[in-house]
Amino acid sequence: MPLVYPNMQMSEVVEEHPSLIPVINRFGIRLGLGDKSVKAICEEYRLDTDFLLTVINTFLYLTARFTDRLWTTETSRTRS
């Protein structure tokens, strides 16, 4: 699972991980991000970049773990 970094374009991050839309909306960030980096968005919205990245990366990690676990459970059920 790739991590999100401060220099990445927020629009590309959201495009790759649309499940992040409700997460970033909770921070008051709305779509229409243009080519701004995660760091630039954080500065614009007066958010701590490290905190937002921790939330985003944790969310993506837990979502991936849950999806993998769910897929593994479903796969093992069909084999039985």
ZADO-785934 format. One record per atom (N, C-alpha, C): x, y, z; residue number from 1; atom name. Coordinates in steps of 0.02 Angstrom, whole numbers. Each point is the difference from the previous one (the first is absolute). Layout:
# ZADO-785934
> c1  c2  c3  seq  atom
> X  Y  Z  NUM  CA .
...
//
This chain:
# ZADO-785934
> c1  c2  c3  seq  atom
> 42  -59  0  1  N .
> -42  59  0  1  CA .
> 45  62  0  1  C .
> -8  42  -51  2  N .
> 41  61  -3  2  CA .
> -22  51  52  2  C .
> 49  37  25  3  N .
> -15  52  49  3  CA .
> -12  66  -36  3  C .
> -34  45  34  4  N .
> -11  68  -25  4  CA .
> 52  45  33  4  C .
> 33  41  -40  5  N .
> 53  45  23  5  CA .
> -19  73  -11  5  C .
> 32  46  35  6  N .
> -18  72  -5  6  CA .
> 7  29  -69  6  C .
> 47  -24  -40  7  N .
> 12  29  -66  7  CA .
> -46  -28  -55  7  C .
> -42  -48  17  8  N .
> -45  -30  -50  8  CA .
> -59  48  -13  8  C .
> -25  -1  -62  9  N .
> -59  40  -16  9  CA .
> -61  -31  33  9  C .
> -36  41  38  10  N .
> -59  -25  35  10  CA .
> -52  -27  -49  10  C .
> -8  32  -58  11  N .
> -49  -24  -48  11  CA .
> 17  -70  -26  11  C .
> 64  -15  -8  12  N .
> 21  -66  -22  12  CA .
> -12  -52  55  12  C .
> 12  20  62  13  N .
> -12  -45  56  13  CA .
> -74  -18  3  13  C .
> -44  50  -6  14  N .
> -72  -12  3  14  CA .
> -23  -40  -60  14  C .
> 29  13  -58  15  N .
> -18  -38  -60  15  CA .
> 18  -74  8  15  C .
> 57  -13  30  16  N .
> 22  -69  10  16  CA .
> -38  -34  57  16  C .
> -21  40  50  17  N .
> -34  -27  59  17  CA .
> -63  41  14  17  C .
> -53  -9  -40  18  N .
> -61  40  10  18  CA .
> -33  -11  68  18  C .
> 17  -54  33  19  N .
> -28  -11  67  19  CA .
> 25  52  50  19  C .
> 50  40  -19  20  N .
> 26  53  44  20  CA .
> -44  63  -1  20  C .
> -46  5  -47  21  N .
> -41  61  -6  21  CA .
> -35  17  66  21  C .
> -36  -47  31  22  N .
> -32  18  64  22  CA .
> 50  17  55  22  C .
> 60  -30  -2  23  N .
> 51  13  50  23  CA .
> 24  72  -5  23  C .
> 18  21  -61  24  N .
> 25  68  -7  24  CA .
> -56  52  8  24  C .
> -61  -19  -17  25  N .
> -57  45  12  25  CA .
> -8  15  74  25  C .
> 14  -48  43  26  N .
> -5  10  73  26  CA .
> 48  54  24  26  C .
> 53  12  -38  27  N .
> 48  52  17  27  CA .
> -18  67  -33  27  C .
> -57  2  -34  28  N .
> -22  61  -33  28  CA .
> 27  9  -70  28  C .
> 37  -49  -24  29  N .
> 29  3  -67  29  CA .
> -52  -23  -51  29  C .
> -13  42  -48  30  N .
> -49  -15  -52  30  CA .
> 36  -16  -65  30  C .
> -35  -36  -44  31  N .
> 30  -17  -65  31  CA .
> 11  63  -41  31  C .
> 38  -7  -53  32  N .
> 21  57  -40  32  CA .
> 69  21  24  32  C .
> 43  -49  7  33  N .
> 66  10  32  33  CA .
> 53  24  -49  33  C .
> -13  -5  -63  34  N .
> 49  22  -50  34  CA .
> 63  -42  4  34  C .
> 56  33  -11  35  N .
> 65  -34  1  35  CA .
> 37  9  66  35  C .
> -36  20  52  36  N .
> 32  14  64  36  CA .
> 23  -65  34  36  C .
> 57  6  33  37  N .
> 26  -57  37  37  CA .
> -38  -8  65  37  C .
> 9  -57  32  38  N .
> -30  -12  65  38  CA .
> 22  54  49  38  C .
> 65  17  -2  39  N .
> 26  51  45  39  CA .
> -32  68  -14  39  C .
> -8  19  -63  40  N .
> -30  64  -17  40  CA .
> -73  3  22  40  C .
> -36  -55  -7  41  N .
> -70  -3  23  41  CA .
> -2  9  76  41  C .
> 45  -34  35  42  N .
> 2  7  73  42  CA .
> 14  72  21  42  C .
> 47  32  -34  43  N .
> 15  70  16  43  CA .
> -61  44  -14  43  C .
> -34  -13  -55  44  N .
> -59  40  -18  44  CA .
> -56  -7  52  44  C .
> -9  -60  24  45  N .
> -54  -14  48  45  CA .
> 24  3  73  45  C .
> 63  20  10  46  N .
> 29  6  66  46  CA .
> -3  -66  39  46  C .
> 21  -53  -33  47  N .
> 2  -66  30  47  CA .
> 72  -22  10  47  C .
> 12  -40  50  48  N .
> 66  -28  11  48  CA .
> 10  -56  -52  48  C .
> 50  8  -42  49  N .
> 12  -47  -55  49  CA .
> 13  -71  26  49  C .
> 42  -5  52  50  N .
> 16  -66  27  50  CA .
> -63  -34  28  50  C .
> -43  38  32  51  N .
> -61  -29  28  51  CA .
> -46  -26  -56  51  C .
> -11  42  -51  52  N .
> -43  -21  -55  52  CA .
> 28  -62  -35  52  C .
> 65  -1  -10  53  N .
> 31  -58  -33  53  CA .
> -6  -62  44  53  C .
> 5  8  65  54  N .
> -9  -57  45  54  CA .
> -71  -28  -6  54  C .
> -49  44  -1  55  N .
> -70  -21  -7  55  CA .
> -11  -35  -67  55  C .
> 23  32  -53  56  N .
> -10  -28  -68  56  CA .
> 34  -67  -7  56  C .
> 64  -4  20  57  N .
> 37  -62  -9  57  CA .
> -27  -56  45  57  C .
> -22  17  60  58  N .
> -31  -50  44  58  CA .
> -65  -25  -30  58  C .
> -41  46  -25  59  N .
> -62  -19  -32  59  CA .
> 12  -48  -58  59  C .
> 48  18  -43  60  N .
> 15  -43  -58  60  CA .
> 26  -68  21  60  C .
> 43  -1  52  61  N .
> 27  -63  25  61  CA .
> -55  -45  27  61  C .
> -43  29  42  62  N .
> -54  -39  31  62  CA .
> -51  -24  -52  62  C .
> -13  43  -49  63  N .
> -46  -20  -54  63  CA .
> 29  -58  -40  63  C .
> 64  3  -15  64  N .
> 33  -54  -37  64  CA .
> 1  -64  41  64  C .
> 14  5  64  65  N .
> 1  -59  44  65  CA .
> -69  -32  3  65  C .
> -52  41  9  66  N .
> -68  -25  4  66  CA .
> -20  -33  -65  66  C .
> 17  31  -56  67  N .
> -17  -27  -66  67  CA .
> 35  -66  -11  67  C .
> 65  -4  18  68  N .
> 37  -62  -7  68  CA .
> -30  -55  44  68  C .
> -16  17  62  69  N .
> -28  -49  45  69  CA .
> -68  -23  -24  69  C .
> -42  47  -25  70  N .
> -65  -18  -26  70  CA .
> 7  -45  -60  70  C .
> 45  17  -45  71  N .
> 11  -40  -60  71  CA .
> 24  -70  18  71  C .
> 47  -5  48  72  N .
> 26  -64  22  72  CA .
> -55  -43  31  72  C .
> -42  31  41  73  N .
> -56  -36  31  73  CA .
> -48  -26  -53  73  C .
> -18  42  -48  74  N .
> -45  -20  -54  74  CA .
> 30  -55  -42  74  C .
> 64  4  -14  75  N .
> 35  -51  -40  75  CA .
> 0  -67  36  75  C .
> 14  1  65  76  N .
> 2  -62  37  76  CA .
> -69  -32  6  76  C .
> -53  41  1  77  N .
> -67  -27  3  77  CA .
> -19  -36  -65  77  C .
> 21  27  -56  78  N .
> -18  -30  -64  78  CA .
> 39  -64  -12  78  C .
> 56  -9  32  79  N .
> 40  -61  -7  79  CA .
> -29  -57  42  79  C .
> -37  15  51  80  N .
> -26  -52  46  80  CA .
> -55  -39  -30  80  C .
//
